[in-house]
């Protein structure tokens, strides 16, 4: 956790016996000074040590308190931490960060989407969707309108309209994030506001949908499949196979994976999904390059590119990445569906099933939750238990086999 303090930076004396007055930012071993004024030692002692009570000194201390608050706000939003980005945001003109003038949810969502650093384009798109859904539910809805009763009504109405439970949960979770942000970070919501979530209010339920996963013999049939009609179908199967064999990684992680991620016979990387969402317990994925992984890697790799798949160029933008990923997923899943029909699989073969199949295969082999959690890059084994539990529909059938 970073600390922020107004200090007199005596490393370099300025003119007239003055030094830089700065906010000292300490984040682990990183130390940064953000200059805000110039001041003599005597003046610093009067204003900040003795805390003289003249109007000018009081006002200046209040201004410096504002600098500390600004640093706290930037730090809470900046994930991952970057000294360069922090400095840029600190000196950014306040007019660029003008706060919403109303407590309408639409205004709060738009400010959050525009100014919240560290969130990705897909996440911004999701927040836009949630904002529009809430605005459709109640025009010009404000924070004050959000009560436990309204949340329960929203939940019931959306499910009645055919929204899935995970979708409704997503809407409510986004709304809670916005209210938390303007309650705890950008403190715009009055303290008198009665917080509508949690104990004594509305609780967002947890939901782990049951999934069907391929049987082991079906997975084997995919691995051994050779009846390809086109080179594209074989490429699609090989991509799926690589994801499955390489710790069940996501396609996005493979698409941006570089040759430099190979370290001593292992792929070492951070999951794209969690590298900007977790502040604590960020884990590297370490996937061994076994002979089976090497076999499929040799088929899909492009050796004269810095990227394993060779589909990206240096300095690609987030938008370029999203477009490339979306297009490739569509094409690969289309070819996988042909293979799925040929093999008459009980579960459609898609890129996203590689991770489920990997985890379930390990579970069937008797590996512990802790081991599987480490390989998947989950924050803890509880997450893995929920993840695997949601894919355990086959167990219910096995249990009921004893029924006469």
C-alpha positions, -999 to 999 in steps of 0.1 A, spaced: 0 0 0 14 34 -10 18 63 14 16 100 7 31 129 27 38 166 22 76 171 28 102 197 22 126 181 -4 160 192 8 180 173 -18 184 205 -39 183 241 -27 165 265 -50 169 303 -51 163 325 -20 171 296 4 139 278 -8 134 241 -14 108 222 -33 76 214 -13 65 180 -26 41 151 -21 64 122 -13 49 90 -28 62 58 -14 50 25 -30 71 -4 -18 107 4 -29 96 31 -53 99 67 -41 86 97 -61 85 134 -53 57 156 -69 66 192 -65 37 215 -56 54 247 -43 87 263 -31 93 271 5 120 280 30 127 258 60 114 285 84 81 288 65 77 250 64 81 248 101 56 275 107 29 261 83 34 223 88 52 218 121 38 246 144 7 248 123 1 286 127 -35 296 126 -34 326 102 -59 324 73 -32 321 46 -15 291 64 -48 273 70 -59 277 34 -25 265 22 -27 234 44 -61 227 31 -47 229 -5 -20 204 4 -46 181 20 -62 182 -14 -30 171 -31 -29 141 -7 -65 132 -15 -58 135 -52 -29 111 -48 -50 86 -29 -76 88 -56 -51 83 -85 -35 54 -67 -69 37 -61 -76 39 -98 -42 31 -112 -38 -6 -116 -11 -17 -124 9 11 -107 31 32 -129 52 62 -117 50 78 -151 12 75 -154 8 86 -117 29 118 -124 9 126 -155 -24 122 -138 -13 143 -108 -4 172 -129 -34 169 -152 -55 200 -153 -84 198 -128 -108 210 -156 -102 177 -173 -114 159 -142 -145 180 -135 -168 161 -113 -204 153 -122 -228 181 -112 -257 158 -104 -262 124 -88 -279 109 -118 -265 74 -124 -260 82 -161 -236 111 -151 -218 90 -126 -213 61 -150 -201 84 -177 -175 101 -154 -164 67 -142 -160 53 -177 -141 83 -189 -118 89 -159 -113 56 -142 -78 44 -152 -69 8 -157 -102 -5 -170 -103 -21 -205 -124 -13 -235 -146 -44 -230 -152 -34 -194 -161 1 -205 -185 -13 -230 -201 -34 -203 -206 -4 -180 -222 15 -209 -246 -13 -213 -255 -14 -176 -260 24 -176 -284 22 -205 -303 -7 -189 -307 12 -157 -318 43 -176 -344 23 -195 -356 8 -162 -361 42 -147 -355 74 -167 -331 99 -150 -325 74 -122 -304 89 -94 -284 75 -65 -312 85 -42 -336 62 -61 -314 32 -55 -329 14 -25 -331 -22 -15 -367 -22 -27 -358 -8 -61 -330 -33 -65 -353 -62 -58 -378 -49 -83 -351 -45 -109 -339 -80 -103 -374 -95 -106 -383 -74 -137 -352 -82 -156 -355 -120 -150 -391 -118 -160 -380 -102 -193 -358 -132 -199 -324 -119 -187 -302 -147 -174 -292 -147 -137 -255 -140 -145 -265 -110 -166 -287 -95 -139 -259 -101 -114 -235 -83 -137 -258 -53 -139 -262 -51 -101 -224 -56 -95 -216 -28 -119 -241 -5 -101 -226 -14 -67 -191 -6 -81 -202 29 -92 -219 36 -58 -188 24 -39 -165 45 -61 -185 77 -55 -188 69 -18 -153 58 -10 -130 72 -37 -145 103 -53 -166 112 -23 -195 128 -41 -224 108 -25 -236 124 8 -228 106 40 -265 106 48 -272 83 19 -283 49 31 -261 23 14 -285 -2 -3 -263 -33 -5 -251 -59 19 -262 -65 55 -296 -50 62 -300 -41 25 -301 -60 -8 -276 -88 -12 -264 -97 -47 -265 -135 -49 -237 -157 -60 -244 -180 -89 -223 -208 -103 -241 -222 -134 -237 -259 -140 -218 -269 -171 -214 -300 -191 -178 -310 -199 -166 -336 -224 -159 -371 -212 -123 -382 -213 -128 -404 -243 -143 -374 -262 -113 -353 -253 -91 -381 -267 -111 -382 -299 -105 -345 -304 -67 -350 -298 -65 -379 -323 -88 -363 -349 -74 -363 -384 -104 -361 -408 -99 -324 -416 -115 -310 -447 -94 -278 -447 -61 -266 -433 -81 -241 -413 -99 -269 -395 -66 -285 -384 -53 -251 -373 -84 -246 -352 -81 -280 -336 -44 -273 -329 -51 -240 -313 -77 -257 -290 -53 -284 -282 -25 -259 -273 -49 -241 -249 -59 -274 -233 -24 -287 -229 -9 -254 -218 -27 -251 -184 -61 -243 -200 -50 -208 -208 -74 -184 -225 -71 -176 -262 -64 -139 -254 -33 -150 -235 -21 -171 -264 -27 -143 -289 -5 -119 -271 21 -144 -259 57 -137 -269 87 -159 -274 102 -140 -244 75 -157 -222 95 -189 -226 119 -192 -197 139 -224 -192 114 -249 -206 83 -231 -193 58 -205 -205 57 -178 -177 31 -151 -180 3 -132 -163 -33 -138 -173 -48 -109 -192 -81 -113 -173 -66 -107 -139 -35 -86 -144 -54 -53 -141 -82 -65 -118 -62 -79 -89 -42 -55 -67 -31 -84 -44 -22 -120 -50 -12 -115 -86 1 -149 -98 23 -158 -127 11 -188 -147 39 -213 -151 31 -238 -178 57 -265 -186 66 -271 -222 61 -308 -223 68 -328 -254 30 -328 -262 29 -290 -258 60 -286 -280 45 -308 -306 15 -286 -311 35 -254 -306 57 -263 -336 25 -265 -357 9 -232 -348 39 -209 -341 54 -182 -363 91 -181 -356 100 -148 -374 75 -128 -353 80 -116 -317 46 -132 -309 40 -169 -308 10 -169 -332 25 -140 -353 -9 -123 -355 1 -90 -338 26 -62 -344 46 -43 -319 28 -14 -302 -6 -27 -311 -35 -8 -295 -62 -23 -272 -88 -18 -299 -66 -36 -325 -62 -65 -301 -99 -68 -294 -108 -67 -331 -81 -93 -339 -92 -115 -311 -129 -113 -319 -123 -121 -356 -100 -150 -349 -124 -165 -323 -152 -165 -347 -133 -182 -375 -117 -208 -352 -150 -216 -334 -167 -220 -368 -142 -247 -378 -143 -263 -343 -181 -267 -347 -175 -288 -379 -152 -311 -359 -177 -312 -331 -205 -324 -354 -182 -350 -370 -173 -365 -337 -208 -362 -323 -195 -347 -291 -219 -343 -262 -206 -308 -256 -199 -283 -285 -162 -279 -291 -153 -242 -286 -122 -223 -276 -137 -215 -242 -141 -253 -234 -104 -259 -235 -100 -244 -200 -130 -263 -186 -117 -296 -201 -82 -290 -187 -95 -284 -152 -119 -313 -152 -93 -337 -166 -70 -329 -137 -99 -334 -112 -108 -367 -127 -71 -377 -124 -73 -370 -86 -53 -338 -85 -60 -316 -54 -78 -283 -55 -47 -265 -45 -27 -280 -74 -54 -272 -99 -58 -237 -85 -21 -231 -89 -21 -243 -125 -52 -223 -135 -39 -191 -118 -69 -188 -95 -65 -165 -65 -72 -194 -41 -85 -230 -40 -120 -218 -30 -124 -202 -64 -113 -235 -79 -138 -255 -59 -166 -232 -72 -153 -234 -107 -150 -272 -107 -183 -276 -88 -201 -258 -115 -189 -284 -140 -199 -314 -121 -232 -323 -136 -219 -357 -146 -215 -366 -109 -253 -362 -104 -259 -388 -131 -233 -412 -115 -250 -408 -81 -284 -416 -95 -272 -447 -112 -279 -465 -79 -316 -457 -81 -338 -487 -89 
